[in-house]
Amino acid sequence: MFGSDPEYQMSDEEFRLIRDLVYNHCGMFFAPDAKYLLEKRLSSRLAFHNLASYKDYYLLLKYDIRKDQEMSDLMDVLTTNETYFFREAFQLKAFTDEIIPEIVEAKLKKGDRSLRIWSAGCSTGEEPYTIAMLLLENSMLKGWRIEIIGTDISHRVLQQARKGVYGKSSFRATDAAYVGRYFEEQEGGSYRLSDNLRELVTISQLNLFDQNRLALLGRMDIIFCRNVIIYFDQLAKKKVVETFCQSLYPGGFLLLGHSESLMNITTLFTLRHLKNDMVYQKPLTAGGGL
Ligand SMILES: C[S@@+](CC[C@H](N)C(=O)[O-])C[C@H]1O[C@@H](n2cnc3c(N)ncnc32)[C@H](O)[C@@H]1O
């Protein structure tokens, strides 16, 4: 064993078998040049189970009685969970200053004072709690029934999200006023979020490719899915985005990460050029390819 080479060697065949299994489970796609990455990230799982090869690990994932638990543990080591509060400020400005007022106006006309927002791929929770802070600050929404649902495939990050205790790096883009209003400093320099934020947010484990469980979520006004589909190939992106379209009310919004676009993926959504950002909207009438 030399340097930082993984202890186990992955053959091309083992790479293909595991790569396809992962892809079919969660849409994450590893190109051939990512073999070393997969090998490195999985080596801890082989060591944990005391297995001799990646083939044995593949067989465990596919046929063993522990396969569901192992797939879940595998997601914990494979996913990239980078996030922080108030990420992508210009988009959040569009959300607060343009999207929310538009939705509020449309809903008030129907006498509806409820709002449902889904943060899909919420990682450790900074995104849904940011949304909660922005909504609590908004006087238009006083007395509204607000539900924010944060979901992720990784149990490890969701435990963090439920705990609601954050270190300095989560606050790299946060105005001090928000920290003062919504967090309590803990011993050791971490911050615990306030109960009124926690009450607005429900955290659940959900694989975006699990159609049965997705159907239970119900309809949404806005879906945030930022920096998640970046790890999927075209086909997986299309599948997930079509599911989002079904989950949104007509006129609902889909907010992707700044480097993500639906170009060449689907025509189900209209691209809206708002003052602060470009966002996707489900058309009000049937059309847009539905
Ligand atoms: C980079 S984080 C993005 C966090 C947050 N949305 C943001 O933009 O700051 C990507 C998250 O997507 C989750 N993810 C990846 N594939 C998923 C899937 N198939 N279903 C649900 N979540 C998934 C990962 O576990 C990870 O926490």
The ligand as an ORCA input file, in Angstrom:
! r2SCAN-3c Opt
* xyz 0 1
  C     -24.629     20.080     -3.470
  S     -26.009     19.632     -2.481
  C     -27.079     21.002     -2.800
  C     -27.715     21.556     -1.552
  C     -28.625     22.786     -1.761
  N     -29.715     22.486     -2.653
  C     -27.829     23.962     -2.281
  O     -27.938     24.307     -3.462
  O     -27.076     24.549     -1.515
  C     -26.743     18.322     -3.472
  C     -27.674     17.400     -2.656
  O     -28.448     16.601     -3.558
  C     -28.665     15.349     -2.951
  N     -29.045     14.340     -3.955
  C     -28.294     13.811     -4.949
  N     -28.989     12.886     -5.633
  C     -30.232     12.825     -5.071
  C     -31.405     12.060     -5.326
  N     -31.451     11.151     -6.302
  N     -32.474     12.273     -4.544
  C     -32.450     13.182     -3.551
  N     -31.372     13.941     -3.241
  C     -30.266     13.755     -4.001
  C     -27.328     15.053     -2.276
  O     -27.451     14.108     -1.235
  C     -26.885     16.438     -1.784
  O     -27.174     16.649     -0.426
*
